[in-house]
């Protein structure tokens, strides 16, 4: 198992059935992934999860259980959320194959998180707004709902294939002069931006419409690096000082 692959985490949110956690762990280990994060699982630890995990029970032993999605992705520079349906305000979309390529291209530089939602309802809109990309598995229109562990297996397989293909001689990867901002850094910038817009009387929290949703999508689409995020925070601070004068 490579050190690079250790920068990729699978995040399961509010999982209802412990068997799905175990099966997801097994799918991960099959494809060389080892970092499992669980956001408020309904039933964990669980004997049923260990039974379904089979020889991947070690992934359950070191699974990180957290109380919020923000905590699970705070240090991640790339966050991808799975969604079976388009949302009212669409975000950049990835297929499983392009997701694998994107993850492998970036996992050397920073932590990567792949989010999987609840068995019955998937990810909430506000959770998807924390993602740089949405991933959609092109299932049949007659039945688009996939079992949670099966979805993890498909995505993990494409990451594995992209990793193996990248090992071939002559592979060229994207380069950037700065690390990308983490999810937590972008969240701080977004909060700073929102407060500045309120102070300028440009944004009314009581009648927000879709302003902040669209601005959040824009920031995620741009993929700010750490330097750019710091420059924008400095600019907002200067604006705030000007307002107070």
N, C-alpha and C positions, 0 to 999 in steps of 0.2 A: 504494500500500500504506500503510495507516494505522499511526501509531505505536502505537495501542492493540493492533492485531493482532500487533505485534512482541513483545508480552508473552506470547503463546501459543506454547508449544513442544511439538513432537511428539517423544516419547521412544521409541525402538525398542531393545528389550533382547535382546542375544545373537542378533541377526539372522544366520541361517545363509547365506542366498542374497543375494549383493550386488545381483542384479537387483531384488529386493524393495525394497532401499534406494533405488535409482534411481527405481523406479516410485512409491514413497511420496513422494519429493521432487517428482516431477512432479504428483502428486495435490495436494500442498500448494500448489505455485505456482499451479495452476489456481484455487484457492480463496483466494488472497491470504495464505497462511501462509508464513513464511520461515525459522523457527528449528527446526533439526533437531538432536536430540541422539541419539548412538549409545552405548549401554552395551555395551562389550566385543563389538563385531561380529566375526564369524569371519573375514571377508574384506573389508577396507576400508583404504585406497582401492582402487578396482577399476575397470578399464575397462568391465566389464559393468554396473556401477552407472551409470557416465556414459552409456553407450549407452541404457539404459532411462530415464534421467532426461530425455533429449532436451534441450530448451531450459531445463531446470531444473537444469543442471549447476552453476550458481552456488550453489545451495543445498548441494550436496555440498562445494564448495570451502570454505564457511564452517561446515560441520557441526562440532559440538562432540563429540569422542570422549572418553568418560570411563571410569573403571575400575569404577565402582559406581553403583547407582541412587541411593544417598544423595547422591552428588556431583551427580547430574543434577537433583535436585529440592530441594536444600538451601534455596534462596532462594524457593521457591514457596509462595504462600498458598492455592492450590487445586490438588489433585492428584486426577485421575480415572483409574482403571485399567479397561481393557477386559477383559471376561471372558465367555466363551461359556456358562458354566455357573454355577449357584448353588453357594455353598460351605456347609460345615457350619454355620458361624456367619455368617449373611448380613449384608451391609452395605447402607446406603441405595443404591437402584438408580436409574439414569437410562436413558432411551431416547436414541437419537441426537438427537432433536428437543429434549428437555428438557436434554440436555447442551449443545447449542448455545446455548440460552437462558441456562443457568447460566454458561457461559464468557464470553459477551458481557456479562452483567450484572456480572461481577467483574473482567474484564481491565483496567479502568481503574485498579483499586486495587492490584493485585499481580500477580506472575508466576503463570502458569497452566501446568500440565503435563498432557499426556494420554499415558498409558502404553500401549504395545502390546508384547505378549510374543513369545515364540519361535514360529516358524511351526508347529511340531509340538505344543508343550505350553502355549503361552500364558504367562500370568503365574503365578508361584508364590504360594502362600498368604501367605508372609511379605512378598512384594512388594505384594500387594493390601492388606495390613494398613497400609501406609503411605499409602493413598488415603482421601480423604474420601468419595468415591462410587465405585461400580462402574458401568460402562457396558455394557449388553448390547444388541447389535444383534438384533432379532427375526427371525432367519432361520428357515427351514423346519425343523421337527423331524426331517425325513428327512435333512437334511444341514446341521448348524449351523456347520461350519467355513468361515470366509471366508479368502480370500487376504489376506495382510497389507496389501498396498497398497490392495486394495479396501476393507478396513475403514477405513484412513486416509482414503480418498476419501469414504466415507459420512459420517464424523464431521466432516471438514473442510467438506463441503458444508453440513451443518446449522449449523456455526458461521458460515459465510458468509451463509446465509439469515437467521439471527438478527441478524447485524450489519447487513444491509441493511434488515431490518424495523425495527430500533431507530432507524435514521436518520429514520424517518417522524415528522412533528410530533406532539406529544402523548404520546410514549412515556414511561412512568414507570418509573424504576429504583429498586431497593432502596438504602437508605442506611445507613451505620453510622458511629459516631463514632470508631472506632479501626481501624487496619489489622489484618487477620487475622494471626495468628502464622504464621511460615514453617514449612515441614516440619522444618527443622533445629531451630528453637526448640521445636517440639512434641516432637521426639526427645529433646532435652535434658531437657525436663520429664518425659517418660516414664521416662527413665533415673533421674532424681532420685526420682520416685514409686516405682519398683521398689525402689531401694535403701532408701528409707524404710520400705517395707512389710516388707522383709527385716529391717531393724533392729528393727522392732516385733514380730517373730515372727509376722506376719500372713501372710507369703508365704514358702513353702519352695521355693527354686529347684530342689531335687532332686525335688520332687513338685508341679510348677506347676499341673497340671490346665489349666483354661482361664482362670484369673484374669487374667493379663496380656493375653491376647488380647481378652478382653471389655472390659477397661479401656482398651486401645488403641482399640478400636472406639468406645467411649463418647466418648473425647477427640476422635476424628475427627468423630463425629456432631455434637458440640456446636459445632465450629468456633470454637475459642478465638481471641480477639483478643490482640494483644501485651500489653495491660494485664492481661487475665485470666491469661495465662500467667505474667507477672511476679508477680502476686499469689499464684498457686498455688506458684510457686517459693519465694517468701518464706515462705509458710505451711509448706512442707516443711522449709525451713531452720530455722524456729523449732521444729518438731517434733523435728528432729535434735538441736538444742541441749538440748531438754528431756530427750531420751533419754540424752544423755551426762552430764547432771547426776545 
